[in-house]
Amino acid sequence: MFKSFLIKYGEIGLKGKNRHVFEDALVKQIYFGLKDVEGEFKVSKEQGRIYVDALSEYDYDETLEALTRVFGIVGICPMVQIEDEGFDNLAAFIADYMGKVYGDRELTFKVHARRARKNYPLESMEINARLGEKILDAYPNMKVDVHDPDVLLCVEIRNKISIYSEEIPGCGGMPIGTNGKAMLLLSGGIDSPVAGWMIAKRGVQIEATYFHAPPYTSERAKQKVVDLATQMSKYTGPIKLNIVNFTDPQLYIYENAPHEQLTIIMRRYMMKIAEELATKSGSMALVTGESLGQVASQTIQSLYTTNEVCTMPVFRPLIGFDKQDIITIAEKIGTYETSILPFEDCCTIFVAKHPVTKPILHIIQRSEKKIEEKMDELCKIAIDTVETVICQ
């Protein structure tokens, strides 16, 4: 029955004179979201409304699923549109609509008419009353409830008349690409994919960097990260994944730095490499999955010491989340089952038995000074030999 969808957005409506820029970006992302859905679709704008019309046979459930992954959409309303051929024709159609969609179910309803075209001969309140009367006459099993109805029947009168009675929640946020670009430090764990998803939800285009340490980390561990980026791309669009061979830098740190400082020094060099890759790619921030106090490298002292090597902002959207909060989102976005696969991560191989939890910056800098020359050389090699994969 439904060949069209009304797309509702939230924050975009507050953008004033720039709203059309965000609407255009949302239209582009809707087309991208529907690219793998069978069927042909047309996405159009009209007076603060965005419509998706199916121009051929299509899979209703698959289309809805795809639209719920598009950032910027807060609601998806399956609808029908008819030409304005007079009120009697509208009333007859509404009665037929309620019968087809709700049948003989006992329910309450409310009609909410919106007369965007002011030359329509009836006012909104009169439309509500007359359509409600028509439904009551046709279906004795239905009753009016203007306060808390089971069904809110919306009738929008514009160039055409749109009719809908259901709103499926979207994921909200802002369309991808409307708020710059950032580099995500992506591991095979639960946290970093969620962090990337949350930043992308604010309209940020995501690129990712993964630190691989063969033979200590396997090809299956690398494939796990590729799979995570691919799952994220269902929301974010294609993700360029930079795979950094970090074996030699990591071994050199392990053999030459104080054991309790291994984690924090490795982390600082990862941030340096990620920032250089970010600068080359046009990114303006780094994104990590750190949560305050979760592990030794995520105490406030450790985060302060890590941040010191960066010149661009570091976004940590999970900073105040506990683990269950993060797992809930990971399950929602489909990354959790992949994240918990038992393939070793680069960071877990060279972990210190008793890592420093309150590092002192000048002590860390002093340790790094002793390995600086060789590490700079090794990091340059790592950057020059980056493998890139486009995940989509």
Contacts in CASP RR format, 6 or more apart in sequence:
PFRMAT RR
TARGET T0000
AUTHOR 0000-0000-0000
METHOD contacts of the structure
MODEL  1
MFKSFLIKYGEIGLKGKNRHVFEDALVKQIYFGLKDVEGEFKVSKEQGRI
YVDALSEYDYDETLEALTRVFGIVGICPMVQIEDEGFDNLAAFIADYMGK
VYGDRELTFKVHARRARKNYPLESMEINARLGEKILDAYPNMKVDVHDPD
VLLCVEIRNKISIYSEEIPGCGGMPIGTNGKAMLLLSGGIDSPVAGWMIA
KRGVQIEATYFHAPPYTSERAKQKVVDLATQMSKYTGPIKLNIVNFTDPQ
LYIYENAPHEQLTIIMRRYMMKIAEELATKSGSMALVTGESLGQVASQTI
QSLYTTNEVCTMPVFRPLIGFDKQDIITIAEKIGTYETSILPFEDCCTIF
VAKHPVTKPILHIIQRSEKKIEEKMDELCKIAIDTVETVICQ
1 80 0 8 1.000
1 100 0 8 1.000
1 101 0 8 1.000
2 60 0 8 1.000
2 78 0 8 1.000
2 79 0 8 1.000
2 80 0 8 1.000
3 53 0 8 1.000
3 54 0 8 1.000
3 80 0 8 1.000
4 51 0 8 1.000
4 52 0 8 1.000
4 53 0 8 1.000
4 54 0 8 1.000
4 78 0 8 1.000
4 79 0 8 1.000
4 80 0 8 1.000
4 81 0 8 1.000
4 162 0 8 1.000
5 51 0 8 1.000
5 52 0 8 1.000
5 53 0 8 1.000
5 63 0 8 1.000
5 67 0 8 1.000
5 76 0 8 1.000
5 77 0 8 1.000
5 78 0 8 1.000
5 79 0 8 1.000
6 49 0 8 1.000
6 50 0 8 1.000
6 51 0 8 1.000
6 76 0 8 1.000
6 77 0 8 1.000
6 79 0 8 1.000
6 156 0 8 1.000
6 162 0 8 1.000
6 164 0 8 1.000
7 26 0 8 1.000
7 30 0 8 1.000
7 49 0 8 1.000
7 50 0 8 1.000
7 51 0 8 1.000
7 52 0 8 1.000
7 67 0 8 1.000
7 73 0 8 1.000
7 75 0 8 1.000
7 76 0 8 1.000
7 77 0 8 1.000
8 73 0 8 1.000
8 74 0 8 1.000
8 75 0 8 1.000
8 76 0 8 1.000
8 77 0 8 1.000
8 167 0 8 1.000
9 22 0 8 1.000
9 23 0 8 1.000
9 26 0 8 1.000
9 50 0 8 1.000
9 72 0 8 1.000
9 73 0 8 1.000
9 74 0 8 1.000
9 172 0 8 1.000
10 72 0 8 1.000
10 74 0 8 1.000
10 172 0 8 1.000
10 173 0 8 1.000
11 72 0 8 1.000
11 173 0 8 1.000
11 174 0 8 1.000
12 19 0 8 1.000
12 22 0 8 1.000
12 23 0 8 1.000
12 26 0 8 1.000
12 72 0 8 1.000
12 174 0 8 1.000
12 175 0 8 1.000
13 19 0 8 1.000
13 22 0 8 1.000
13 48 0 8 1.000
15 21 0 8 1.000
15 22 0 8 1.000
19 48 0 8 1.000
21 178 0 8 1.000
22 174 0 8 1.000
22 175 0 8 1.000
22 178 0 8 1.000
23 45 0 8 1.000
23 48 0 8 1.000
23 50 0 8 1.000
24 45 0 8 1.000
25 175 0 8 1.000
25 176 0 8 1.000
25 177 0 8 1.000
25 178 0 8 1.000
26 50 0 8 1.000
26 70 0 8 1.000
26 72 0 8 1.000
26 73 0 8 1.000
26 175 0 8 1.000
27 43 0 8 1.000
27 44 0 8 1.000
27 45 0 8 1.000
27 50 0 8 1.000
28 175 0 8 1.000
29 70 0 8 1.000
29 71 0 8 1.000
29 72 0 8 1.000
29 175 0 8 1.000
29 176 0 8 1.000
30 43 0 8 1.000
30 50 0 8 1.000
30 52 0 8 1.000
30 67 0 8 1.000
30 70 0 8 1.000
30 73 0 8 1.000
31 41 0 8 1.000
31 43 0 8 1.000
32 237 0 8 1.000
33 66 0 8 1.000
33 67 0 8 1.000
33 69 0 8 1.000
33 70 0 8 1.000
34 41 0 8 1.000
34 43 0 8 1.000
34 52 0 8 1.000
34 63 0 8 1.000
34 66 0 8 1.000
34 67 0 8 1.000
36 66 0 8 1.000
37 58 0 8 1.000
37 59 0 8 1.000
37 62 0 8 1.000
37 63 0 8 1.000
37 66 0 8 1.000
38 57 0 8 1.000
38 58 0 8 1.000
38 59 0 8 1.000
38 62 0 8 1.000
39 54 0 8 1.000
39 55 0 8 1.000
39 56 0 8 1.000
39 57 0 8 1.000
39 58 0 8 1.000
39 59 0 8 1.000
40 54 0 8 1.000
40 55 0 8 1.000
40 56 0 8 1.000
40 58 0 8 1.000
41 52 0 8 1.000
41 53 0 8 1.000
41 54 0 8 1.000
41 55 0 8 1.000
41 58 0 8 1.000
41 63 0 8 1.000
42 52 0 8 1.000
42 53 0 8 1.000
42 55 0 8 1.000
43 50 0 8 1.000
43 51 0 8 1.000
43 52 0 8 1.000
43 53 0 8 1.000
44 50 0 8 1.000
44 51 0 8 1.000
44 53 0 8 1.000
45 51 0 8 1.000
46 158 0 8 1.000
46 159 0 8 1.000
47 116 0 8 1.000
47 158 0 8 1.000
49 156 0 8 1.000
49 158 0 8 1.000
52 63 0 8 1.000
52 67 0 8 1.000
54 63 0 8 1.000
60 78 0 8 1.000
64 76 0 8 1.000
64 78 0 8 1.000
64 168 0 8 1.000
67 73 0 8 1.000
67 76 0 8 1.000
67 168 0 8 1.000
67 170 0 8 1.000
68 76 0 8 1.000
68 168 0 8 1.000
68 169 0 8 1.000
68 170 0 8 1.000
68 171 0 8 1.000
69 171 0 8 1.000
69 234 0 8 1.000
69 235 0 8 1.000
70 170 0 8 1.000
70 171 0 8 1.000
70 175 0 8 1.000
70 235 0 8 1.000
71 171 0 8 1.000
71 172 0 8 1.000
71 173 0 8 1.000
71 174 0 8 1.000
71 175 0 8 1.000
71 176 0 8 1.000
71 200 0 8 1.000
71 201 0 8 1.000
71 203 0 8 1.000
71 235 0 8 1.000
71 236 0 8 1.000
72 170 0 8 1.000
72 171 0 8 1.000
72 172 0 8 1.000
72 173 0 8 1.000
72 174 0 8 1.000
72 175 0 8 1.000
73 170 0 8 1.000
73 171 0 8 1.000
73 172 0 8 1.000
74 169 0 8 1.000
74 170 0 8 1.000
74 172 0 8 1.000
74 173 0 8 1.000
75 167 0 8 1.000
75 168 0 8 1.000
75 169 0 8 1.000
75 170 0 8 1.000
76 167 0 8 1.000
76 168 0 8 1.000
76 169 0 8 1.000
76 170 0 8 1.000
77 154 0 8 1.000
77 164 0 8 1.000
77 166 0 8 1.000
77 167 0 8 1.000
77 168 0 8 1.000
78 164 0 8 1.000
78 166 0 8 1.000
78 168 0 8 1.000
79 162 0 8 1.000
79 163 0 8 1.000
79 164 0 8 1.000
80 97 0 8 1.000
80 162 0 8 1.000
80 163 0 8 1.000
80 164 0 8 1.000
81 160 0 8 1.000
81 161 0 8 1.000
81 162 0 8 1.000
81 163 0 8 1.000
82 89 0 8 1.000
82 90 0 8 1.000
82 93 0 8 1.000
82 160 0 8 1.000
82 161 0 8 1.000
82 163 0 8 1.000
83 160 0 8 1.000
83 161 0 8 1.000
84 90 0 8 1.000
84 120 0 8 1.000
84 157 0 8 1.000
84 160 0 8 1.000
84 161 0 8 1.000
87 121 0 8 1.000
87 122 0 8 1.000
87 127 0 8 1.000
87 130 0 8 1.000
90 131 0 8 1.000
90 155 0 8 1.000
90 161 0 8 1.000
91 130 0 8 1.000
91 131 0 8 1.000
91 134 0 8 1.000
92 134 0 8 1.000
93 163 0 8 1.000
94 131 0 8 1.000
94 134 0 8 1.000
94 135 0 8 1.000
94 153 0 8 1.000
94 155 0 8 1.000
94 163 0 8 1.000
95 134 0 8 1.000
95 135 0 8 1.000
95 138 0 8 1.000
95 139 0 8 1.000
97 163 0 8 1.000
97 165 0 8 1.000
98 109 0 8 1.000
98 135 0 8 1.000
98 138 0 8 1.000
98 139 0 8 1.000
98 142 0 8 1.000
98 153 0 8 1.000
99 138 0 8 1.000
99 139 0 8 1.000
101 165 0 8 1.000
102 139 0 8 1.000
102 142 0 8 1.000
102 151 0 8 1.000
103 139 0 8 1.000
104 139 0 8 1.000
104 141 0 8 1.000
105 141 0 8 1.000
106 141 0 8 1.000
106 142 0 8 1.000
107 141 0 8 1.000
107 142 0 8 1.000
107 143 0 8 1.000
107 149 0 8 1.000
107 150 0 8 1.000
107 151 0 8 1.000
108 142 0 8 1.000
108 143 0 8 1.000
108 144 0 8 1.000
108 145 0 8 1.000
108 148 0 8 1.000
108 149 0 8 1.000
108 150 0 8 1.000
108 151 0 8 1.000
109 132 0 8 1.000
109 135 0 8 1.000
109 142 0 8 1.000
109 143 0 8 1.000
109 144 0 8 1.000
109 145 0 8 1.000
109 149 0 8 1.000
109 150 0 8 1.000
109 151 0 8 1.000
109 152 0 8 1.000
109 153 0 8 1.000
110 144 0 8 1.000
110 145 0 8 1.000
110 146 0 8 1.000
110 149 0 8 1.000
110 151 0 8 1.000
110 152 0 8 1.000
110 153 0 8 1.000
111 127 0 8 1.000
111 128 0 8 1.000
111 131 0 8 1.000
111 132 0 8 1.000
111 135 0 8 1.000
111 153 0 8 1.000
111 155 0 8 1.000
112 128 0 8 1.000
112 152 0 8 1.000
112 153 0 8 1.000
112 154 0 8 1.000
112 155 0 8 1.000
113 124 0 8 1.000
113 127 0 8 1.000
113 128 0 8 1.000
113 131 0 8 1.000
113 154 0 8 1.000
113 155 0 8 1.000
113 156 0 8 1.000
113 157 0 8 1.000
114 124 0 8 1.000
114 154 0 8 1.000
114 155 0 8 1.000
114 156 0 8 1.000
114 157 0 8 1.000
115 122 0 8 1.000
115 123 0 8 1.000
115 124 0 8 1.000
115 127 0 8 1.000
115 157 0 8 1.000
116 156 0 8 1.000
116 157 0 8 1.000
116 158 0 8 1.000
117 157 0 8 1.000
117 158 0 8 1.000
117 159 0 8 1.000
120 157 0 8 1.000
122 130 0 8 1.000
127 155 0 8 1.000
127 157 0 8 1.000
131 153 0 8 1.000
131 155 0 8 1.000
132 144 0 8 1.000
135 142 0 8 1.000
135 153 0 8 1.000
136 142 0 8 1.000
136 143 0 8 1.000
136 144 0 8 1.000
151 165 0 8 1.000
152 165 0 8 1.000
153 163 0 8 1.000
153 165 0 8 1.000
154 162 0 8 1.000
154 163 0 8 1.000
154 164 0 8 1.000
154 165 0 8 1.000
155 161 0 8 1.000
155 162 0 8 1.000
155 163 0 8 1.000
156 162 0 8 1.000
156 163 0 8 1.000
171 201 0 8 1.000
171 235 0 8 1.000
172 201 0 8 1.000
173 201 0 8 1.000
173 202 0 8 1.000
173 203 0 8 1.000
174 201 0 8 1.000
174 202 0 8 1.000
174 203 0 8 1.000
175 203 0 8 1.000
176 200 0 8 1.000
176 203 0 8 1.000
176 204 0 8 1.000
176 205 0 8 1.000
176 236 0 8 1.000
176 237 0 8 1.000
177 203 0 8 1.000
177 204 0 8 1.000
177 205 0 8 1.000
178 203 0 8 1.000
179 202 0 8 1.000
179 203 0 8 1.000
179 204 0 8 1.000
180 203 0 8 1.000
180 204 0 8 1.000
180 205 0 8 1.000
180 284 0 8 1.000
181 204 0 8 1.000
181 205 0 8 1.000
181 206 0 8 1.000
181 207 0 8 1.000
181 281 0 8 1.000
181 282 0 8 1.000
181 283 0 8 1.000
181 284 0 8 1.000
182 199 0 8 1.000
182 204 0 8 1.000
182 205 0 8 1.000
182 206 0 8 1.000
182 207 0 8 1.000
182 278 0 8 1.000
182 283 0 8 1.000
182 284 0 8 1.000
182 285 0 8 1.000
182 286 0 8 1.000
182 287 0 8 1.000
182 315 0 8 1.000
183 207 0 8 1.000
183 208 0 8 1.000
183 209 0 8 1.000
183 274 0 8 1.000
183 275 0 8 1.000
183 277 0 8 1.000
183 278 0 8 1.000
183 281 0 8 1.000
183 283 0 8 1.000
183 285 0 8 1.000
183 286 0 8 1.000
183 287 0 8 1.000
184 192 0 8 1.000
184 195 0 8 1.000
184 196 0 8 1.000
184 199 0 8 1.000
184 206 0 8 1.000
184 207 0 8 1.000
184 208 0 8 1.000
184 209 0 8 1.000
184 286 0 8 1.000
184 287 0 8 1.000
184 288 0 8 1.000
185 192 0 8 1.000
185 208 0 8 1.000
185 209 0 8 1.000
185 211 0 8 1.000
185 270 0 8 1.000
185 271 0 8 1.000
185 274 0 8 1.000
185 286 0 8 1.000
185 287 0 8 1.000
185 288 0 8 1.000
185 289 0 8 1.000
186 192 0 8 1.000
186 193 0 8 1.000
186 196 0 8 1.000
186 208 0 8 1.000
186 209 0 8 1.000
186 210 0 8 1.000
186 225 0 8 1.000
186 228 0 8 1.000
186 229 0 8 1.000
186 241 0 8 1.000
187 210 0 8 1.000
187 211 0 8 1.000
187 225 0 8 1.000
187 345 0 8 1.000
187 346 0 8 1.000
187 347 0 8 1.000
188 210 0 8 1.000
188 221 0 8 1.000
188 224 0 8 1.000
188 225 0 8 1.000
188 228 0 8 1.000
188 339 0 8 1.000
188 343 0 8 1.000
188 345 0 8 1.000
189 228 0 8 1.000
189 339 0 8 1.000
189 345 0 8 1.000
190 323 0 8 1.000
190 326 0 8 1.000
190 327 0 8 1.000
190 330 0 8 1.000
190 335 0 8 1.000
190 336 0 8 1.000
190 339 0 8 1.000
190 340 0 8 1.000
191 289 0 8 1.000
191 290 0 8 1.000
191 291 0 8 1.000
191 294 0 8 1.000
191 318 0 8 1.000
191 326 0 8 1.000
192 288 0 8 1.000
192 289 0 8 1.000
193 228 0 8 1.000
193 229 0 8 1.000
193 231 0 8 1.000
193 232 0 8 1.000
193 330 0 8 1.000
193 333 0 8 1.000
193 335 0 8 1.000
193 339 0 8 1.000
194 289 0 8 1.000
194 318 0 8 1.000
194 326 0 8 1.000
194 329 0 8 1.000
194 330 0 8 1.000
194 333 0 8 1.000
194 335 0 8 1.000
195 287 0 8 1.000
195 288 0 8 1.000
195 289 0 8 1.000
195 315 0 8 1.000
195 316 0 8 1.000
195 317 0 8 1.000
195 318 0 8 1.000
196 206 0 8 1.000
196 232 0 8 1.000
196 236 0 8 1.000
196 287 0 8 1.000
196 289 0 8 1.000
196 317 0 8 1.000
197 232 0 8 1.000
197 235 0 8 1.000
197 236 0 8 1.000
197 329 0 8 1.000
197 333 0 8 1.000
197 335 0 8 1.000
198 317 0 8 1.000
198 318 0 8 1.000
198 329 0 8 1.000
199 206 0 8 1.000
199 287 0 8 1.000
199 315 0 8 1.000
199 317 0 8 1.000
200 206 0 8 1.000
200 232 0 8 1.000
200 235 0 8 1.000
200 236 0 8 1.000
201 235 0 8 1.000
204 285 0 8 1.000
205 236 0 8 1.000
206 232 0 8 1.000
206 236 0 8 1.000
206 239 0 8 1.000
206 287 0 8 1.000
207 239 0 8 1.000
207 240 0 8 1.000
207 241 0 8 1.000
207 242 0 8 1.000
207 277 0 8 1.000
207 278 0 8 1.000
207 281 0 8 1.000
207 283 0 8 1.000
208 229 0 8 1.000
208 239 0 8 1.000
208 240 0 8 1.000
208 241 0 8 1.000
208 242 0 8 1.000
208 391 0 8 1.000
209 241 0 8 1.000
209 242 0 8 1.000
209 244 0 8 1.000
209 273 0 8 1.000
209 274 0 8 1.000
209 277 0 8 1.000
209 278 0 8 1.000
210 222 0 8 1.000
210 225 0 8 1.000
210 241 0 8 1.000
210 242 0 8 1.000
210 243 0 8 1.000
210 244 0 8 1.000
211 244 0 8 1.000
211 246 0 8 1.000
211 250 0 8 1.000
211 270 0 8 1.000
211 273 0 8 1.000
211 346 0 8 1.000
211 347 0 8 1.000
212 221 0 8 1.000
212 222 0 8 1.000
212 243 0 8 1.000
212 244 0 8 1.000
212 245 0 8 1.000
212 246 0 8 1.000
212 247 0 8 1.000
212 346 0 8 1.000
213 245 0 8 1.000
213 246 0 8 1.000
213 247 0 8 1.000
213 250 0 8 1.000
213 346 0 8 1.000
213 349 0 8 1.000
213 350 0 8 1.000
214 245 0 8 1.000
214 247 0 8 1.000
215 247 0 8 1.000
216 247 0 8 1.000
216 250 0 8 1.000
216 344 0 8 1.000
216 346 0 8 1.000
216 349 0 8 1.000
216 350 0 8 1.000
217 343 0 8 1.000
217 344 0 8 1.000
217 345 0 8 1.000
217 346 0 8 1.000
217 349 0 8 1.000
218 343 0 8 1.000
218 344 0 8 1.000
220 343 0 8 1.000
221 343 0 8 1.000
221 344 0 8 1.000
221 345 0 8 1.000
221 346 0 8 1.000
222 243 0 8 1.000
224 338 0 8 1.000
224 341 0 8 1.000
224 343 0 8 1.000
225 241 0 8 1.000
225 243 0 8 1.000
226 241 0 8 1.000
226 389 0 8 1.000
226 391 0 8 1.000
227 338 0 8 1.000
228 335 0 8 1.000
228 338 0 8 1.000
228 339 0 8 1.000
229 239 0 8 1.000
229 241 0 8 1.000
229 389 0 8 1.000
229 391 0 8 1.000
230 239 0 8 1.000
230 391 0 8 1.000
230 392 0 8 1.000
231 333 0 8 1.000
231 334 0 8 1.000
231 335 0 8 1.000
231 338 0 8 1.000
232 239 0 8 1.000
232 333 0 8 1.000
232 335 0 8 1.000
232 391 0 8 1.000
233 239 0 8 1.000
233 391 0 8 1.000
233 392 0 8 1.000
235 333 0 8 1.000
237 392 0 8 1.000
238 390 0 8 1.000
238 391 0 8 1.000
238 392 0 8 1.000
239 390 0 8 1.000
239 391 0 8 1.000
239 392 0 8 1.000
240 281 0 8 1.000
240 388 0 8 1.000
240 389 0 8 1.000
240 390 0 8 1.000
240 391 0 8 1.000
241 388 0 8 1.000
241 389 0 8 1.000
241 390 0 8 1.000
241 391 0 8 1.000
242 277 0 8 1.000
242 386 0 8 1.000
242 387 0 8 1.000
242 388 0 8 1.000
243 386 0 8 1.000
243 387 0 8 1.000
243 388 0 8 1.000
243 389 0 8 1.000
244 273 0 8 1.000
244 277 0 8 1.000
244 382 0 8 1.000
244 383 0 8 1.000
244 386 0 8 1.000
245 382 0 8 1.000
245 385 0 8 1.000
245 386 0 8 1.000
245 387 0 8 1.000
246 270 0 8 1.000
246 273 0 8 1.000
246 346 0 8 1.000
246 382 0 8 1.000
248 378 0 8 1.000
248 381 0 8 1.000
248 382 0 8 1.000
249 266 0 8 1.000
249 269 0 8 1.000
249 375 0 8 1.000
249 378 0 8 1.000
249 379 0 8 1.000
249 382 0 8 1.000
250 266 0 8 1.000
250 346 0 8 1.000
250 349 0 8 1.000
250 350 0 8 1.000
251 350 0 8 1.000
252 371 0 8 1.000
252 374 0 8 1.000
252 375 0 8 1.000
252 378 0 8 1.000
253 262 0 8 1.000
253 265 0 8 1.000
253 266 0 8 1.000
253 269 0 8 1.000
253 350 0 8 1.000
253 371 0 8 1.000
253 375 0 8 1.000
254 262 0 8 1.000
254 350 0 8 1.000
256 370 0 8 1.000
256 371 0 8 1.000
256 374 0 8 1.000
257 265 0 8 1.000
257 367 0 8 1.000
257 368 0 8 1.000
257 371 0 8 1.000
258 367 0 8 1.000
259 352 0 8 1.000
259 353 0 8 1.000
259 354 0 8 1.000
260 352 0 8 1.000
260 354 0 8 1.000
260 355 0 8 1.000
260 356 0 8 1.000
261 352 0 8 1.000
261 355 0 8 1.000
261 356 0 8 1.000
261 359 0 8 1.000
261 363 0 8 1.000
261 364 0 8 1.000
261 367 0 8 1.000
262 350 0 8 1.000
262 351 0 8 1.000
262 352 0 8 1.000
262 355 0 8 1.000
263 296 0 8 1.000
263 297 0 8 1.000
263 347 0 8 1.000
263 351 0 8 1.000
263 352 0 8 1.000
263 355 0 8 1.000
263 356 0 8 1.000
264 297 0 8 1.000
264 302 0 8 1.000
264 305 0 8 1.000
264 306 0 8 1.000
264 355 0 8 1.000
264 356 0 8 1.000
264 359 0 8 1.000
264 364 0 8 1.000
265 364 0 8 1.000
265 367 0 8 1.000
265 368 0 8 1.000
266 347 0 8 1.000
266 350 0 8 1.000
267 297 0 8 1.000
267 302 0 8 1.000
267 306 0 8 1.000
268 305 0 8 1.000
268 306 0 8 1.000
268 308 0 8 1.000
268 309 0 8 1.000
268 364 0 8 1.000
268 368 0 8 1.000
269 309 0 8 1.000
269 375 0 8 1.000
269 379 0 8 1.000
271 286 0 8 1.000
271 306 0 8 1.000
271 309 0 8 1.000
271 310 0 8 1.000
271 314 0 8 1.000
272 309 0 8 1.000
272 310 0 8 1.000
272 379 0 8 1.000
273 379 0 8 1.000
273 382 0 8 1.000
273 383 0 8 1.000
274 286 0 8 1.000
275 286 0 8 1.000
275 309 0 8 1.000
275 310 0 8 1.000
275 311 0 8 1.000
275 312 0 8 1.000
276 383 0 8 1.000
277 383 0 8 1.000
277 386 0 8 1.000
278 284 0 8 1.000
278 285 0 8 1.000
278 286 0 8 1.000
278 312 0 8 1.000
279 312 0 8 1.000
283 312 0 8 1.000
284 312 0 8 1.000
284 313 0 8 1.000
285 312 0 8 1.000
285 313 0 8 1.000
285 314 0 8 1.000
285 315 0 8 1.000
286 310 0 8 1.000
286 312 0 8 1.000
286 313 0 8 1.000
286 314 0 8 1.000
286 315 0 8 1.000
287 314 0 8 1.000
287 315 0 8 1.000
287 316 0 8 1.000
287 317 0 8 1.000
288 314 0 8 1.000
288 315 0 8 1.000
288 316 0 8 1.000
289 316 0 8 1.000
289 317 0 8 1.000
289 318 0 8 1.000
290 297 0 8 1.000
290 298 0 8 1.000
290 303 0 8 1.000
290 316 0 8 1.000
290 318 0 8 1.000
290 319 0 8 1.000
291 298 0 8 1.000
291 316 0 8 1.000
291 318 0 8 1.000
291 319 0 8 1.000
291 320 0 8 1.000
291 321 0 8 1.000
291 322 0 8 1.000
291 323 0 8 1.000
291 326 0 8 1.000
292 298 0 8 1.000
292 299 0 8 1.000
292 300 0 8 1.000
292 303 0 8 1.000
292 319 0 8 1.000
292 320 0 8 1.000
293 299 0 8 1.000
293 300 0 8 1.000
294 323 0 8 1.000
296 302 0 8 1.000
296 352 0 8 1.000
296 355 0 8 1.000
296 356 0 8 1.000
296 357 0 8 1.000
297 306 0 8 1.000
297 355 0 8 1.000
299 357 0 8 1.000
299 358 0 8 1.000
301 357 0 8 1.000
301 358 0 8 1.000
301 359 0 8 1.000
301 360 0 8 1.000
302 356 0 8 1.000
302 357 0 8 1.000
302 358 0 8 1.000
302 359 0 8 1.000
303 316 0 8 1.000
304 361 0 8 1.000
305 359 0 8 1.000
305 360 0 8 1.000
305 361 0 8 1.000
305 364 0 8 1.000
306 314 0 8 1.000
307 314 0 8 1.000
308 361 0 8 1.000
318 325 0 8 1.000
318 326 0 8 1.000
327 336 0 8 1.000
330 336 0 8 1.000
330 339 0 8 1.000
368 375 0 8 1.000
END
